[in-house]
Amino acid sequence: MKHWQPREIEILASLRARFLKRTAGTSDYWRSDEEIALYDATFAARIGWKIDAVLRAVQAIGWRPRSTRMLDWGCGSGVASRRVLDLWPEFSAAAFHDRSARATAFAKSRLRAEHPQIAISEPRADHDTLLIISHVLSELDAVQLEGLLAQVRAAGEVIWVEAGTHPDSRRLIEVRERLLGDTEPLRVIAPCTHQARCGLLAAANARHWCHHFAEPPQEVFRDARWEEWSRELGIDRRALPYSYLVLTRHDAPALDGFSRVIGFPREGKGHCRVLTCDASGVSEPMLQKRDAPDLFRMLMKGREWPPFRWQISDGKIIAPPTDA
Ligand SMILES: C[S@@+](CC[C@H](N)C(=O)[O-])C[C@H]1O[C@@H](n2cnc3c(N)ncnc32)[C@H](O)[C@@H]1O
């Protein structure tokens, strides 16, 4: 039995081709409600799992938003704000902005259906606004990015999630550096454990990029519809790389001395190398399995880790870490 019509796969494949060619920014590409609904059920669902991972990461360091309003900028089908509301439904109002009127209408109608208690407001950020940005950066030219940064600077809190590619991560790092150079900067609370210059900007780290991997929900692997979707489009269901920034102008969790793992550790015989970032920069110490078997297993088996307080000596992690 077929779960997807050839037409549906064709629509999704052509959307994906546009994203991969990075030509999506040139003009509004949402051609029908059916296309947005197909996007929402598939690509956006995968984005939703990345958003969930980001929300788990900030919960792990004891953070939650304090804003009472949210603005989903470049909302598409509105998946990002819905994921936030599924976890934190206490917002009083949500707003949507997209260059596509079709997309904002879709996002609003899904919000009304799923969170009818939440008012829909004007898309303007202020200090009581959580600004949500997801998978938009590659579609913006320099002028459009300035427009978005004005909203970021006006907001109280920001959750910004992008694809985990080298170019998208590098562009997000540029944004971070610019924002931290402001006179009254927002504070970065994740993934960075510090407010120092990004260590990936050191020339020796040019090949690296700041990305992380989300754990997909287990049912995806048992679901024939996802299995067929993944086969038809040639997409690995397990791979969910993303880059992100969470910012606040309010109190932030103190993470002095903690490090964040970047990407996935490189496994060798009886050891792994862990790309790790803290206020002093980015380094790639070795962890020997015999020194900390539980930690080694945790790193190899999982995808999502809290910040660690390593002790590193001679390029080796020598003490089991304490997490945040
Ligand atoms: C890849 S989709 C992501 C949608 C949604 N944020 C998500 O994560 O699923 C990018 C969205 O950004 C919108 N977009 C692109 N350029 C824009 C601009 N200059 N201003 C506002 N929205 C824009 C597109 O219309 C599209 O809905």
Ligand as a Chemical Component Dictionary entry (heavy atoms), coordinates in Angstrom:
data_LIG
# 
_chem_comp.id                   LIG 
_chem_comp.type                 NON-POLYMER 
_chem_comp.pdbx_formal_charge   0 
_chem_comp.three_letter_code    LIG 
# 
loop_
_chem_comp_atom.comp_id 
_chem_comp_atom.atom_id 
_chem_comp_atom.alt_atom_id 
_chem_comp_atom.type_symbol 
_chem_comp_atom.charge 
_chem_comp_atom.model_Cartn_x 
_chem_comp_atom.model_Cartn_y 
_chem_comp_atom.model_Cartn_z 
_chem_comp_atom.pdbx_ordinal 
LIG C1  C1  C 0  11.999 27.429 5.102  1  
LIG S1  S1  S 1  10.605 28.361 5.518  2  
LIG C2  C2  C 0  10.609 28.154 7.268  3  
LIG C3  C3  C 0  9.271  28.376 7.828  4  
LIG C4  C4  C 0  9.140  28.167 9.319  5  
LIG N1  N1  N 0  9.818  29.206 10.062 6  
LIG C5  C5  C 0  9.640  26.789 9.708  7  
LIG O1  O1  O 0  10.618 26.694 10.471 8  
LIG O2  O2  O -1 9.062  25.792 9.242  9  
LIG C6  C6  C 0  11.115 30.045 5.365  10 
LIG C7  C7  C 0  9.980  31.038 5.498  11 
LIG O3  O3  O 0  10.537 32.364 5.483  12 
LIG C8  C8  C 0  9.713  33.185 4.697  13 
LIG N2  N2  N 0  10.512 34.314 4.212  14 
LIG C9  C9  C 0  11.507 34.313 3.305  15 
LIG N3  N3  N 0  11.993 35.538 3.129  16 
LIG C10 C10 C 0  11.302 36.366 3.944  17 
LIG C11 C11 C 0  11.335 37.756 4.230  18 
LIG N4  N4  N 0  12.199 38.545 3.610  19 
LIG N5  N5  N 0  10.466 38.262 5.131  20 
LIG C12 C12 C 0  9.581  37.456 5.754  21 
LIG N6  N6  N 0  9.499  36.118 5.537  22 
LIG C13 C13 C 0  10.344 35.574 4.657  23 
LIG C14 C14 C 0  9.213  32.280 3.590  24 
LIG O4  O4  O 0  8.034  32.763 2.968  25 
LIG C15 C15 C 0  8.994  30.982 4.348  26 
LIG O5  O5  O 0  7.685  30.888 4.847  27 
# 
loop_
_chem_comp_bond.comp_id 
_chem_comp_bond.atom_id_1 
_chem_comp_bond.atom_id_2 
_chem_comp_bond.value_order 
_chem_comp_bond.pdbx_ordinal 
LIG C1  S1  SING 1  
LIG S1  C2  SING 2  
LIG S1  C6  SING 3  
LIG C2  C3  SING 4  
LIG C3  C4  SING 5  
LIG C4  N1  SING 6  
LIG C4  C5  SING 7  
LIG C5  O1  DOUB 8  
LIG C5  O2  SING 9  
LIG C6  C7  SING 10 
LIG C7  O3  SING 11 
LIG C7  C15 SING 12 
LIG O3  C8  SING 13 
LIG C8  N2  SING 14 
LIG C8  C14 SING 15 
LIG N2  C9  SING 16 
LIG N2  C13 SING 17 
LIG C9  N3  DOUB 18 
LIG N3  C10 SING 19 
LIG C10 C11 SING 20 
LIG C10 C13 DOUB 21 
LIG C11 N4  SING 22 
LIG C11 N5  DOUB 23 
LIG N5  C12 SING 24 
LIG C12 N6  DOUB 25 
LIG N6  C13 SING 26 
LIG C14 O4  SING 27 
LIG C14 C15 SING 28 
LIG C15 O5  SING 29 
# 
